[in-house]
Amino acid sequence: MKWKYYHTVWLMLLIGWFIAYVDRNLMSPIVTYMIQNKISFFGNVTSPHAMGGMLSTLFFAGYMAMQFPAGYIGDRFGRKPILILSIVWAAVGTVLTGIFGKTMMGLIAARVVTGLGEGCYYSNDRALISETTPKDKLGVGMGISFAGLGLGLVGAAIGGAWALNLGIKWWGPEEGWLFPFYFWAIPTLLVALLMWYLIKPDNQRERSQGELEFQYSYSKSMASIMKYALVFFILIMIVAYAGAVLNVGDVWVSVMILILALGIMFYIMTSLGKQVGPVFFNKNLQLVYWGALPTLWSLWFYSYWAIKVIQDAAKTGISTAGTTAAMFGLAALIGLPLMGKIADSFYKRGHGRKPALLLAMGLHALFIFALAYYLYIGGQSLLILGSLVFAAGVFLFGTWSVSFALTTDFAPAALVASAFGVWNLIAEIGAILSPVVSGALRDATGDWIAPLVLNGVLMLAGFVCIQLIKEPKKSV
């Protein structure tokens, strides 16, 4: 096979996803360590798992808020400037987490900042894949490039635990947990530099849809992103601070964040309706969006809490539990390209891509319930726990290869990044609620069975949404 430019794009975006997911998921082993050892502000709380989940929720509040604005700005001023800005921003936010993480509000502010920057990546990454990849290879391209997400989960679980242990050795148990944030910021900046060198500037062609005009510009991209990010940061921090002052509870803070997210969607629909109506009011796209919500719920149950689930079940240490939980991330290397290939095969034969998505979602739900049952009977085997987590991961990651390709199929060419922005804006509702709701259920019930059952039920609801899609049956 001759190497093409779209292969370079796949590779670079894979590396970008890897480093972004390491940065965002460093909190998984760190929160597990802080809960177990009652470090800092986890020393005297009654619901430590809910508090730990809230830290993820507030990261995703910033992440979700930027989804549509970043896609819309990328459609107007170019994909590459936004992608570079996102990775550099992730590095800065990761360092800020180390600097300000000693206090609860400082840690929240730093994670919100990191989320705002990383939220710019997804919509423009998926759109760049769509624009550079041949139609008959789109599912595979979406899958291979997104496999970096799984590798990043592995990097956070194993590399994060390694950096945590090193930090504890050098800086002591009370401050050593800050070291991973400084350490991982360095490779993040190197990835941004490599991406700047290897990804070509957007083609100087007009992308127009109604009033939307394309003009490649770093300065306008930066100015537009900063404008939105500042407003969203202020709003999210007001909610976080109000929750802390009023002591309303971690779950209710997440509900307030959800209301804020719905408000953002309403604002976009009313202020930009003429320009972006085709990606908001298309029935098939809406079903794809809402069908994706439970997949993000499941992702952030497994990626945020898998280490703690395995540690509680197998009665083992963080390093062993982290290595076992890393099987979930490794599953992406199989699931994403496999289901992308299957979806492309269905598409070429005139069956559409929907059957492949239904297959992946159904099998993922099956393995969610299988893990819940194994915990119910008191299973402790690391081999079985790791196998169930891995199998669930294969089919969860596989859903996205197909879902991304369907989004591209239904979205207008000039608004592909905007469509992916709406996809993630809606789907990230699952990421916002999953860690904190799952943590609260764990605090209330004393085990992880109820969070898993809820996860499986939501996945079946998403299955119904996808079943309702009306997909044209035609081959390429």
DOGU-415043 format. One record per residue (C-alpha): y, z, x; residue in three letters. Coordinates in pm, whole numbers, plus 50000, padded with zeros to 5 digits. Layout:
N
YZXALA ...
//
This chain:
476
500005000050000MET 503374989650139LYS 505965017550153TRP 508845011249912LYS 512175028349865TYR 510945045049545TYR 508265062149755HIS 511055076949969THR 512775088949654VAL 509555105249530TRP 509055122849864LEU 512615135449901MET 512795148349546LEU 509415165249595LEU 510835183549898ILE 513945192349697GLY 511825207649422TRP 509805226849679PHE 512775244349836ILE 514525250049502ALA 511455267149358TYR 510995288749665VAL 514595300649630ASP 514425307449258ARG 510995324049258ASN 511475347449554LEU 512165374049291MET 508495373649181SER 506945391749482PRO 510165411449535ILE 510325424949178VAL 506615433649195THR 507295453449515TYR 510385470649371MET 508585481149052ILE 505535493749240GLN 507585513949491ASN 510475523849260LYS 513005507849495ILE 516755509449428SER 517685505849059PHE 513985503848959PHE 513595540249056GLY 514365556448720ASN 514075530248442VAL 511725534448147THR 510965497148104SER 510745482748456PRO 508925450748356HIS 511565442348094ALA 514315448448352MET 512535426548605GLY 512185399348344GLY 515885401548262MET 516765392048620LEU 514915359448568SER 516475355048225THR 519995356848366LEU 519145332348645PHE 517975308048377PHE 521045314248167ALA 523065297948445GLY 520365272048510TYR 520125261548147MET 523875260848088ALA 524335233848356MET 521565210748237GLN 523515187648010PHE 526875188948194PRO 525165179648523ALA 523275150948363GLY 526395138048191TYR 528415140548515ILE 525615122848705GLY 525675094548452ASP 529405090948518ARG 529805097348893PHE 526395092849057GLY 523035110149107ARG 523165115749483LYS 526365136749493PRO 525005160349228ILE 521605163649399LEU 523175172149736ILE 525585196849574LEU 522705213849392SER 520645220249707ILE 523625232649911VAL 524615255149621TRP 521065269349608ALA 521345278949975ALA 524695296249922VAL 523445314549612GLY 520345326349797THR 522485341050077VAL 524755357549820LEU 521675373849667THR 520995390250001GLY 524615401050044ILE 525255415049695PHE 521715423949584GLY 521925461449654LYS 523535468349316THR 522225457148978MET 525395438448874MET 525735423149221GLY 522175410349205LEU 522715396548856ILE 525925378548959ALA 524245362949264ALA 521255350949059ARG 523545336148792VAL 525465317349064VAL 522185304449210THR 521015293448866GLY 524235274448797LEU 523805254049115GLY 520075247549078GLU 520675237248717GLY 522365205548842CYS 519215191649004TYR 516715183948730TYR 518505159048507SER 519715137448797ASN 516395139948982ASP 514445126948679ARG 517035099848617ALA 516855087748979LEU 513055085048948ILE 513515064848628SER 515985040848789GLU 514045034049111THR 510395034048994THR 508565004348836PRO 507755010548469LYS 503985009248518ASP 504175036348790LYS 506615059148610LEU 504085085948509GLY 502695088248862VAL 506185089049012GLY 507315116548777MET 504175136048863GLY 504195132349241ILE 507865140849279SER 507555171349053PHE 504585184549251ALA 507165200449479GLY 507645226149203LEU 504065238149246GLY 504365238549623LEU 507535259149586GLY 505655284549376LEU 503075286849654VAL 505855290249910GLY 507475318249710ALA 504205336849645ALA 502865334750002ILE 505975328050210GLY 508035351949999GLY 505475379750040ALA 505305372650415TRP 509085373950452ALA 509155405550238LEU 506635423050463ASN 508585411850770LEU 511825424550621GLY 510275458350540ILE 508995460650898LYS 512425452351047TRP 514855467650794TRP 512815494750624GLY 511455498450269PRO 514825502850096GLU 516555471450233GLU 513725449750365GLY 513415431850029TRP 516785414950097LEU 515535397050409PHE 513675368350231PRO 516935356050081PHE 518575351950422TYR 515465336350573PHE 514895309450308TRP 518545298350290ALA 518195281250628ILE 515485255650537PRO 517335249650209THR 520375236750398LEU 518145214950617LEU 516635198950307VAL 520125190750176ALA 520945173750507LEU 517725153350503LEU 518335142650144MET 521885131550227TRP 520515109950510TYR 517575093350330LEU 518695088549969ILE 520855057949914LYS 524145060349724PRO 523935049549360ASP 524245012349304ASN 527845002049242GLN 526994988748902ARG 528504997948571GLU 526585021648350ARG 528395021348020SER 527575035847681GLN 530515036747443GLY 533285054847629GLU 531055063747925LEU 532075045748246GLU 530305048348582PHE 532295055048900GLN 530515067649215TYR 532445097749348SER 531635129749540TYR 535025145649471SER 534955139749095LYS 531355152049079SER 532305184249260MET 535435190349051ALA 533605184648723SER 530665206948815ILE 532935235148933MET 534905234148609LYS 531815239148396TYR 530195264048635ALA 533215287248638LEU 533365288948259VAL 529635294948224PHE 529635321648498PHE 532355341348321ILE 530605338947983LEU 527185349248117ILE 528575378348318MET 530485390848012ILE 527185391447821VAL 525375408748110ALA 528125434648156TYR 528395441147783ALA 524655446447769GLY 524805471448054ALA 527795490447912VAL 526465491147555LEU 522915498047675ASN 521505474047414VAL 518265467647602GLY 517005439047818ASP 515485419147530VAL 518725419847333TRP 520645407747638VAL 518275377947639SER 518935372147269VAL 522675371947338MET 522085346747617ILE 520105325447371LEU 522995326247124ILE 525295315347407LEU 522955286347484ALA 522925275047121LEU 526715276947125GLY 526785253847428ILE 524595228747243MET 526855230246938PHE 529935224447155TYR 528345194247323ILE 527295178846993MET 530735183046836THR 532895173647135SER 530835145047280LEU 528985133446971GLY 529975096846990LYS 529035093747356GLN 525775113347359VAL 524605110946999GLY 521655088047094PRO 520085115747306VAL 520795143947060PHE 519995128446724PHE 516935107546808ASN 513975122746616LYS 511375113946878ASN 513475128247160LEU 514035160346964GLN 510265164246918LEU 509755158747293VAL 512445184747371TYR 511055211747139TRP 507495203647240GLY 508535211147598ALA 509945245747516LEU 506535263647518PRO 505635246947848THR 508655263348014LEU 507745296347846TRP 504275293448000SER 505585282948340LEU 507775313548367TRP 505115336848239PHE 502705325348510TYR 505155319448794SER 507105351848740TYR 504355375848632TRP 501075361548769ALA 501215383449082ILE 501635414548867LYS 498935403348618VAL 496425398548899ILE 497475430349076GLN 497035450848756ASP 493675434948670ALA 492065434849015ALA 493725466949145LYS 494755449649467THR 497795447249696GLY 500785424049665ILE 499695400549946SER 496205395549800THR 497555391749447ALA 500225367449573GLY 497655345949752THR 495515344649437THR 498525337149216ALA 499445308649452ALA 496505289649301MET 498785283249003PHE 501285264449219GLY 498565245049402LEU 497365232349064ALA 500505210849048ALA 499125188749326LEU 496315178649092ILE 497795181848745GLY 501035162448786LEU 499685130348943PRO 496405132048744LEU 498005133948400MET 500695109248506GLY 497955084548602LYS 496095090748276ILE 499295085948074ALA 500085053248257ASP 496535041548189SER 496885048647816PHE 500265031247818TYR 498924999747986LYS 496144997547726ARG 498624999147440GLY 497855034847325HIS 501155050247432GLY 501555081747639ARG 501345107547359LYS 497525111947367PRO 497695122747733ALA 500335148847651LEU 498285162647361LEU 495235164747589LEU 497125184147856ALA 498735208447611MET 495475215247428GLY 493545222747747LEU 496335244547881HIS 496285265347560ALA 492515269047596LEU 492835284247944PHE 495655307347834ILE 493365322547571PHE 490485323547821ALA 492575344948059LEU 493595367847773ALA 489925372547679TYR 488935379648040TYR 491585406948063LEU 490445420347723TYR 486885425747851ILE 488225442748164GLY 487535414848413GLY 488545422448772GLN 487125393848982SER 489775377149198LEU 487685345249197LEU 487615342948818ILE 491255353348779LEU 492325327449037GLY 490155300448874SER 491605306748527LEU 495155306548661VAL 494455274448856PHE 492885256648557ALA 495795266448333ALA 498195253448597GLY 496485219448627VAL 497125211248264PHE 500505228448233LEU 501935208548523PHE 500235177748381GLY 502275180348060THR 505505172548243TRP 504435139548398SER 503915126748045VAL 506855144147881SER 509275130248140PHE 507925094948096ALA 508255097847716LEU 511855109447755THR 512595078847967THR 510885056247712ASP 512995069247421PHE 516375074347594ALA 519085047447626PRO 519265034347984ALA 522885045348030ALA 522135080947917LEU 518865088948091VAL 520265118448288ALA 521975131447974SER 518655129747789ALA 516925149348064PHE 519775174248053GLY 519165180047682VAL 515385181947750TRP 515925210647990ASN 518725226847789LEU 516315231347497ILE 513135237147698ALA 514795263747912GLU 515095285747604ILE 511445292947683GLY 512305301648044ALA 515105324847930ILE 512965344847688LEU 509535343847852SER 509945367648149PRO 511785394947960VAL 509825392747633VAL 506525391947824SER 507665421348038GLY 508725441047729ALA 505345434647564LEU 503635446647881ARG 505725478647876ASP 504965483947505ALA 501205476847511THR 500235486847864GLY 498515453947946ASP 499085416147963TRP 496905405347668ILE 499665403947404ALA 502025383247627PRO 499195358347691LEU 498285355247322VAL 501945349047234LEU 502075322547508ASN 499015304947365GLY 500365305247009VAL 503655290047122LEU 501765262747311MET 499915253446991LEU 503275250946810ALA 504445226947081GLY 501245206847031PHE 502245201746667VAL 505695189146769CYS 504195162947000ILE 501685152346734GLN 504635143046507LEU 506105118346759ILE 506045081946646LYS 505435062546966GLU 505325024246974PRO 501895012647087LYS 502604984947335LYS 501604977247692SER 503834968747984VAL 
//
